[in-house]
Amino acid sequence: MQGEDDLRGLAKIMAFMRAVSILLVLMHFYWFCYGFFAERGWTLEIIGKILTNFNRTAGLFSHTLYTKIFALLLLALSCLGTKGVKNEKITWAKIYTALVIGFVLFFMNTPLLKLSAGVATSLYILTTSLGYIVLLMAGVWMSRLVRNNLMDDVFNNENESFQQETSLIENEYSVNLPTKFFYKGKWNNGWINIVNPFRASIVLGTPGSGKSYAIVNNYIKQHIEKGFAMYIYDFKFDDLSTIAYNHLLKHSDKYKVKPKFYVINFDDPRRSHRCNPLSPAFMTDISDAYEASYTIMLNLNRSWILKQGDFFVESPIILLASIIWFLKIYEDGKYCTFPHAIELLNKKYADVFTILTSYPELENYLSAFMDAWQGGAQDQLQGQIASAKIPLSRMISPKLYWVMTGDDFSLDINNPKEPKILCVGNNPDRQNIYSSALGLYNSRIVKLINKKHKSKSSVIIDELPTIYFRGLDNLIATARSNKVSVCLGFQDYSQLIRDYGDKESKVIQNTVGNIFSGQVVGETAKNLSERFGKVLQKRQSMTINRNDKSTSISTQLDTLIPASKISTLTQGMFVGAVSDNFDERIEQKIFHAEIVVDNEKVSAETKAYKKIPQILSFTDELGNDNMKQVIEANYRQVKADVLQIVESEMERIKNDPDLQHLLQGK
């Protein structure tokens, strides 16, 4: 009851102050517009005496401004204690507009008094009255304003913003990306610090989300600046390769041993080095041949990835592996190349089986084929062989044969004595043909670089699902101790599941330590949101009635970065998490920020880029271009080599009494 009495008393005081304020405005009109009222006989002598005495005492009527200020002060005080019915439609913008209009009408009309005409005085009284009414209305609106309006942040941006890393943490391996993030109602500068790139990185994002421009390009540049050997799979050749080549020209001094730049490009042999991925020097066991065969066949038949272990999947893989290992042991691997393996596979299967089984190390390996052959199951045997021949026949290409039969360099890119920057280029228009050959390079590189006592190296695979990377999960899991950084770029987890199978894709997703994601949708967004976890968020509920409003505030554990936010990210905005080291702790590992790219600097660099130079000229003694003739001659030579191998081996078997029994099945 006491509280209610106090409120009533306060309301009476506020009403009295407002009445005094109105009375002062009326007295102001009477005093300063006396002539206007006198002409109309609207004056009283007693009022004039009261105002004269009042002015002598307080000086309120010595200037128009004093009376107005005092009246406005009383009005403001009366509004402070007023409680009105709350209204969500009232905003500060409306209040500010009313205040400005009211001040202009109330204070800026004094010059009208200097005009003697009755119209001017009438206008003065009218504008002052209107100004006072508008100011009174603004004051009442303030009392009815709903503060802390939940509708001010309808997308919950403020509640879902969080503090992120603002300090630069740099070391000899790190990749550091400047950012801008929203927190506490303003944009702040920050850093994404990948202090341990050897724990692997994934870069996700729909086409156009900026993953290559903002992240992958920075990986290439910063790792070259820090002296990394590098392998780059450039799906849209030569986008990434040109960046790597030009950055290496600027920063080759960062390496202890200056690296050499190599390119594999099946489209243009003039701008491609030659390399044999089946180099016998790096094949020490038949399991190496099996791994190479596995990679080739699964790149040619993506559906086989989900059927690993099936008879009709394993059979062609084993057959091709046997041929590869035969070429490795035949004449010390002189003809051990992928093109020679394709050509040998396409010879008569009776000759091929006779030759292969004449070697004890291959006899047991081919037992399933031999049983079918000797048992008269010709249809089954031909089916097994056809499942290997048909896919590989798509790869018969003089240009591909040319690149894969040379020996310009070896694939041990992180050899401390001969570090390399190797870029292999695919072509979206010929993806099905080239991916198998490039996958073979990948699998051989994985075997060679993931060893101890090698230089630090970086493997960057853009558009990963366009190629089957055999052994990728094992590389991610074990490469950290051998200083191999892996950065994988693709659009969505569903692509990875489609092309690598559920089990292998899950291993890749769950063993990666650093993750970046631009705009992604569906299950990928949900998985990422769960990975980033939950945070304690404030919840506010408000009840508004005629006389008052009540507010209750509670806390609730809710998703830090909802899937809906991830699926609507702007270009250049990324969410993700990074890993740290024992001696380099990162408190704020999760980020939701715009990665800052100096567009003008990048544009200037791009304009100054040099094209990757021509490697081979293919000109004869007369200066004529003879590329077609040289490549065709190499193609014919491969065929002639295989024909010679078959003839010499069959002759050897005929002349060896211990092997003549193999000819009985022919």
Secondary structure, 3 states (H helix, E strand, C coil): CHHHHHHHHHHHHHHHHHHHHHHHHHHHHHHHCHHHHHHCCCCCHHHHHHHHHHHHHHCCCCCHHHHHHHHHHHHHHHHHCCCCCCECCCCHHHHHHHHHHHHHHHHCCHHHHHCCCHHHHHHHHHHHHHHHHHHHHHHHHHHHECCCCHHHHCCCHHHHCCCCCCCCCCCCCCEEEEEEEEECCEEEEEEEEECCHHHCEEEECCCCCCHHHHHHHHHHHHHHHCCCEEEEEECCCCHHHHHHHHHHHHHHHHCCCCCEEEEEECCCHHHCCCCCCCCHHHCCCHHHHHHHHHHHHHHHCHHHHHHCCCHHHHHHHHHHHHHHHHHHHHHHHCCCCHHHHHHHHCCCHHHHHHHHHCCHHHHCCCHHHHHHHHCCCHHHHHHHHHHHHHHHHCCCCHHHHHHHCCCCCCCCCCCCCCCEEEEEECCHHHHHHHHHHHHHHHHHHHHHHCCCCCCCEEEEEECHHHCCCCCHHHHHHHHHHHCEEEEEECCCHHHHHHHHCHHHHHHHHHHCCEEEECCCCHHHHHHHHHHHCEEEEEEEEEEECCCCEEEEEEEEEEECCCHHHHCCCCCCEEEEECCCCCCCCCCCCEEEEEECCCHHHHHHHHHCCCCCCCCCCCECCCCCECHHHHHHHHHHHHHHHHHHHHHHHHHHHHHCCCCHHHHHHC
